[in-house]
């Protein structure tokens, strides 16, 4: 979701739940002192909380070992212990595939953007090689190795360029890769230059400019929509903040939500409304990105 990934959101919820558990069992400092007394091994027991950079480093190492989507299950386990109910575990387990799908979609989007940048670099490098006096085939070999813009189809394209094959046809096939749509323009420039003797470098310059302008336009739109994404994420986290405030006031909101009929009804309706609101907000953002 914008600058905040689903894994970071789930990890933040888990950290908040752990903090609430430590506070409920007598305070964070007392929990730290008990752990130090158990693990000190006869040494001097330290006082006070650990340094935050050490805690952040430990959480970072845990996040590197765990796949990010499993933090949903961790949060569910913590809430299950605090609320003495199995329902949070079920919800956390159900959230694992949802978070995995969100993470995979974000990874695919970043890969698509990287491939698009590589295609732009390929066009610019190829134009420079052609201006330097190299033949198109040799220039494509050098530009492809320097930029990596051909992706998985690099071997096929370079073989066609080296042995006089159908380079535009192979480039058109390579353009089916996500983010490599600009290779269609490269194939058209190559075909026009070979068939009609037009200047390949000039066409590549225009193609690079068009692809770069399109990329900058998408980046500008994404920057304008970052505020909407952040607002949606913040609103999604307000129920967790409400639970923490209720626990701080001594209202025991987890018991009410998980062990009473009215609480379960509120939890169900609130969860449905929360999910519908997040889906609608993200749908609006995606619609703005695709227009």
Backbone torsions as a table, in degrees:
resi	resn	phi	psi	omega
1	UNK	NA	92.5	179.3
2	UNK	59.8	-130.5	-179.1
3	UNK	-79.9	-14.8	-179.6
4	UNK	-108.1	116.0	-178.3
5	UNK	-81.1	163.5	178.5
6	UNK	-64.5	-35.8	178.4
7	UNK	-64.0	-41.2	178.6
8	UNK	-66.2	-37.4	177.8
9	UNK	-63.8	-47.1	179.2
10	UNK	-64.5	-38.3	178.8
11	UNK	-65.5	-38.7	178.0
12	UNK	-63.6	-41.3	176.9
13	UNK	-62.1	-41.9	179.3
14	UNK	-63.1	-41.8	179.4
15	UNK	-64.2	-40.6	177.7
16	UNK	-62.7	-40.4	179.0
17	UNK	-64.9	-41.8	177.8
18	UNK	-63.6	-40.3	177.5
19	UNK	-63.3	-41.9	177.7
20	UNK	-64.1	-37.2	178.8
21	UNK	-65.7	-44.0	178.9
22	UNK	-63.2	-39.8	178.1
23	UNK	-65.9	-40.4	-179.0
24	UNK	-67.8	-27.4	-178.4
25	UNK	-92.0	18.2	173.5
26	UNK	119.1	10.1	176.3
27	UNK	104.0	150.7	-178.4
28	UNK	-63.8	-41.8	-177.1
29	UNK	-63.7	-41.8	179.5
30	UNK	-65.2	-37.3	176.7
31	UNK	-63.5	-40.6	177.8
32	UNK	-64.5	-43.0	-180.0
33	UNK	-64.0	-38.5	178.4
34	UNK	-65.1	-42.3	178.7
35	UNK	-63.7	-40.4	179.7
36	UNK	-66.8	-37.0	178.9
37	UNK	-67.7	-32.0	178.3
38	UNK	-76.7	-33.4	-173.8
39	UNK	-103.1	0.1	-175.5
40	UNK	-68.6	-29.7	178.7
41	UNK	65.6	35.5	178.2
42	UNK	90.1	-3.8	179.6
43	UNK	-82.7	-170.5	-179.6
44	UNK	-79.0	129.0	-179.3
45	UNK	-83.1	125.1	-180.0
46	UNK	-74.4	162.2	178.5
47	UNK	-120.8	151.9	178.0
48	UNK	84.6	167.6	-177.4
49	UNK	-73.5	157.9	176.1
50	UNK	-71.0	159.3	178.4
51	UNK	-64.8	141.1	-173.7
52	UNK	-65.5	-30.4	179.9
53	UNK	-68.0	-32.9	175.8
54	UNK	-68.1	-42.2	178.0
55	UNK	-62.9	-43.1	179.4
56	UNK	-64.7	-37.8	177.6
57	UNK	-65.4	-39.3	177.1
58	UNK	-64.2	-42.9	178.1
59	UNK	-64.3	-35.1	178.5
60	UNK	-66.7	-40.3	178.8
61	UNK	-67.0	-38.5	177.1
62	UNK	-64.3	-41.1	-179.4
63	UNK	-65.9	-31.6	177.8
64	UNK	-70.9	-33.9	-179.5
65	UNK	-79.1	-36.1	179.8
66	UNK	-91.5	143.4	169.4
67	UNK	-70.5	138.5	-167.0
68	UNK	-59.8	-32.7	-176.1
69	UNK	-67.2	-20.1	-178.7
70	UNK	-74.2	-8.9	174.8
71	UNK	-66.2	-24.3	175.4
72	UNK	-62.8	-41.3	178.4
73	UNK	-69.0	-37.1	176.8
74	UNK	-61.3	-45.5	177.8
75	UNK	-61.1	-40.3	177.9
76	UNK	-63.2	-39.7	178.7
77	UNK	-64.9	-42.4	179.9
78	UNK	-64.0	-45.1	178.5
79	UNK	-65.1	-34.0	177.4
80	UNK	-64.5	-39.9	177.9
81	UNK	-67.3	-43.1	-178.8
82	UNK	-68.1	-39.2	-176.8
83	UNK	-95.3	-1.0	179.8
84	UNK	52.6	48.6	-178.9
85	UNK	-147.8	148.4	179.3
86	UNK	-86.5	-10.5	-176.4
87	UNK	-59.9	-43.4	178.1
88	UNK	-60.9	-32.5	177.5
89	UNK	-64.2	-42.1	179.3
90	UNK	-63.0	-44.8	180.0
91	UNK	-65.5	-41.4	178.5
92	UNK	-63.7	-40.3	177.4
93	UNK	-64.8	-37.7	178.1
94	UNK	-68.1	-27.4	179.7
95	UNK	-77.3	-16.2	-178.7
96	UNK	-61.1	-52.2	179.3
97	UNK	-65.4	-31.0	178.4
98	UNK	-65.3	-46.4	178.4
99	UNK	-64.8	-36.7	178.0
100	UNK	-62.3	-41.1	179.1
101	UNK	-64.3	-41.0	178.6
102	UNK	-64.2	-42.8	179.8
103	UNK	-65.3	-41.1	178.6
104	UNK	-65.3	-38.2	177.7
105	UNK	-64.4	-41.3	177.1
106	UNK	-64.9	-39.8	178.0
107	UNK	-64.6	-40.8	178.4
108	UNK	-65.3	-37.4	178.6
109	UNK	-65.5	-43.3	178.7
110	UNK	-65.0	-38.9	177.0
111	UNK	-64.6	-38.9	178.0
112	UNK	-63.8	-40.5	178.9
113	UNK	-67.2	-40.6	177.9
114	UNK	-62.8	-40.5	179.7
115	UNK	-67.2	-38.1	176.8
116	UNK	-63.2	-40.7	176.7
117	UNK	-64.1	-37.4	179.2
118	UNK	-66.6	-36.0	177.6
119	UNK	-65.4	-41.2	177.7
120	UNK	-62.4	-43.4	177.5
121	UNK	-63.4	-36.9	178.1
122	UNK	-61.7	-44.2	-179.5
123	UNK	-64.0	-43.7	179.9
124	UNK	-65.4	-43.9	179.9
125	UNK	-66.2	-40.5	179.6
126	UNK	-63.6	-40.3	177.5
127	UNK	-62.3	-40.7	178.6
128	UNK	-65.7	-39.0	178.8
129	UNK	-66.0	-39.6	179.1
130	UNK	-65.6	-41.8	178.1
131	UNK	-64.4	-28.6	179.0
132	UNK	-73.0	-3.9	175.2
133	UNK	102.0	6.4	179.8
134	UNK	-83.5	152.2	175.7
135	UNK	-68.6	152.7	-176.2
136	UNK	-55.1	-41.0	-179.4
137	UNK	-63.1	-48.0	179.5
138	UNK	-65.6	-39.6	179.1
139	UNK	-62.9	-38.8	179.3
140	UNK	-66.4	-37.7	177.7
141	UNK	-60.7	-46.4	-178.5
142	UNK	-68.8	-44.1	-177.2
143	UNK	-65.6	-38.8	-179.4
144	UNK	-66.0	-39.4	179.4
145	UNK	-68.4	-33.0	-177.4
146	UNK	-78.8	-33.9	-171.8
147	UNK	-104.1	-30.2	-175.3
148	UNK	68.6	24.0	-175.6
149	UNK	-76.6	-9.3	-179.2
150	UNK	-88.5	-13.2	175.9
151	UNK	63.6	-136.0	-177.5
152	UNK	-69.4	-18.8	-178.1
153	UNK	-90.9	10.5	-175.0
154	UNK	-62.3	-42.6	-177.9
155	UNK	-62.0	-43.0	-179.1
156	UNK	-66.7	-42.1	-179.0
157	UNK	-66.7	-43.8	-178.8
158	UNK	-67.2	-33.9	176.4
159	UNK	-65.7	-41.3	178.1
160	UNK	-64.4	-39.0	179.8
161	UNK	-70.2	-35.7	-176.7
162	UNK	-74.8	-36.2	-173.8
163	UNK	-109.9	18.3	174.7
164	UNK	72.9	33.1	179.2
165	UNK	-83.8	-169.5	-178.7
166	UNK	-83.8	84.8	-177.1
167	UNK	-64.3	-45.8	178.1
168	UNK	-59.9	-38.5	179.0
169	UNK	-64.7	-42.1	179.2
170	UNK	-68.7	-37.0	176.9
171	UNK	-64.8	-39.4	177.7
172	UNK	-63.7	-38.2	176.5
173	UNK	-67.8	-37.5	179.0
174	UNK	-67.7	-25.0	-179.8
175	UNK	-68.9	-10.0	177.5
176	UNK	-73.2	-13.4	175.0
177	UNK	-65.7	142.7	-179.6
178	UNK	-63.1	124.7	-179.4
179	UNK	91.5	-9.1	-177.0
180	UNK	-102.0	23.4	-177.8
181	UNK	-61.7	-23.8	178.8
182	UNK	-64.5	-17.6	177.8
183	UNK	-66.9	-21.4	173.7
184	UNK	-62.3	-42.1	176.2
185	UNK	-64.8	-38.2	177.0
186	UNK	-64.1	-40.2	177.5
187	UNK	-62.5	-40.6	178.8
188	UNK	-65.4	-42.5	177.9
189	UNK	-62.3	-41.7	-180.0
190	UNK	-63.8	-43.4	-177.7
191	UNK	-65.3	-43.2	179.3
192	UNK	-65.0	-40.6	-178.2
193	UNK	-67.1	-38.2	-177.7
194	UNK	-77.5	-44.2	-174.0
195	UNK	-77.4	-37.0	-172.8
196	UNK	-114.7	-1.1	177.7
197	UNK	72.7	19.5	178.9
198	UNK	-73.2	161.8	-179.8
199	UNK	-70.8	119.6	-178.6
200	UNK	-71.9	-38.6	-176.6
201	UNK	-63.8	-41.1	-179.8
202	UNK	-64.6	-43.0	177.7
203	UNK	-63.8	-38.8	178.9
204	UNK	-66.8	-35.9	176.9
205	UNK	-62.5	-44.8	179.1
206	UNK	-65.4	-39.6	179.1
207	UNK	-64.5	-43.6	179.5
208	UNK	-62.1	-41.4	178.7
209	UNK	-63.0	-41.4	179.7
210	UNK	-66.6	-43.4	179.4
211	UNK	-65.7	-39.0	179.8
212	UNK	-67.2	-40.2	178.7
213	UNK	-64.8	-39.9	177.8
214	UNK	-64.6	-41.2	178.4
215	UNK	-64.5	-42.8	-180.0
216	UNK	-65.3	-35.7	178.0
217	UNK	-65.3	-41.7	177.6
218	UNK	-65.2	-40.5	179.5
219	UNK	-64.7	-39.7	178.9
220	UNK	-65.6	-41.8	178.0
221	UNK	-64.2	-40.7	179.3
222	UNK	-64.6	-36.9	178.2
223	UNK	-66.5	-37.7	178.4
224	UNK	-68.7	-29.7	-179.8
225	UNK	-87.9	-5.2	-178.9
226	UNK	-62.4	-35.3	178.5
227	UNK	-64.3	-40.4	178.8
228	UNK	-65.7	-40.3	177.7
229	UNK	-64.0	-44.9	-179.0
230	UNK	-62.8	-38.1	177.8
231	UNK	-64.4	-41.2	178.7
232	UNK	-63.6	-41.4	179.2
233	UNK	-66.2	-40.3	179.7
234	UNK	-64.5	-43.2	177.9
235	UNK	-64.1	-34.8	178.3
236	UNK	-66.5	-28.2	-179.5
237	UNK	-87.6	-6.4	-178.9
238	UNK	-62.3	-38.7	176.9
239	UNK	-58.6	-39.3	177.3
240	UNK	-63.6	-39.2	176.9
241	UNK	-64.5	-38.8	177.4
242	UNK	-62.4	-39.4	177.5
243	UNK	-63.3	-42.3	179.4
244	UNK	-65.1	-40.4	178.7
245	UNK	-66.4	-40.7	177.5
246	UNK	-62.6	-40.9	177.4
247	UNK	-65.3	-37.9	179.0
248	UNK	-65.1	-30.8	179.2
249	UNK	-85.2	-1.4	179.0
250	UNK	81.3	19.3	-176.7
251	UNK	-85.0	-13.0	-179.1
252	UNK	53.5	61.1	-176.2
253	UNK	-66.1	-29.8	179.4
254	UNK	-64.2	-38.9	178.2
255	UNK	-65.0	-41.4	-179.9
256	UNK	-64.8	-43.2	-176.3
257	UNK	-72.3	-34.2	-170.8
258	UNK	-102.7	-11.3	-173.9
259	UNK	-130.0	10.0	175.5
260	UNK	-128.5	151.2	-179.7
261	UNK	-63.7	-44.0	178.9
262	UNK	-63.6	-38.6	179.7
263	UNK	-66.3	-41.1	178.0
264	UNK	-64.5	-38.5	177.0
265	UNK	-63.8	-43.7	177.2
266	UNK	-63.0	-39.6	179.3
267	UNK	-63.7	-41.9	179.7
268	UNK	-66.3	-48.8	-179.1
269	UNK	-65.3	-42.7	179.4
270	UNK	-63.6	-40.2	178.0
271	UNK	-63.9	-41.1	178.2
272	UNK	-64.7	-43.7	179.6
273	UNK	-66.3	-38.9	178.0
274	UNK	-62.2	-47.4	179.0
275	UNK	-62.6	-41.5	179.2
276	UNK	-65.2	-39.4	179.0
277	UNK	-65.7	-43.3	178.0
278	UNK	-64.2	-42.7	179.4
279	UNK	-62.2	-42.3	-178.2
280	UNK	-67.6	-42.4	179.7
281	UNK	-64.0	-44.3	179.7
282	UNK	-68.6	-31.9	177.2
283	UNK	-65.2	-40.0	177.8
284	UNK	-63.8	-42.3	-179.1
285	UNK	-65.2	-44.7	179.4
286	UNK	-63.8	-39.1	178.4
287	UNK	-63.0	-37.1	177.2
288	UNK	-68.3	-33.2	-179.9
289	UNK	-71.7	-32.8	-175.8
290	UNK	-86.7	-12.3	-179.6
291	UNK	-84.4	NA	NA
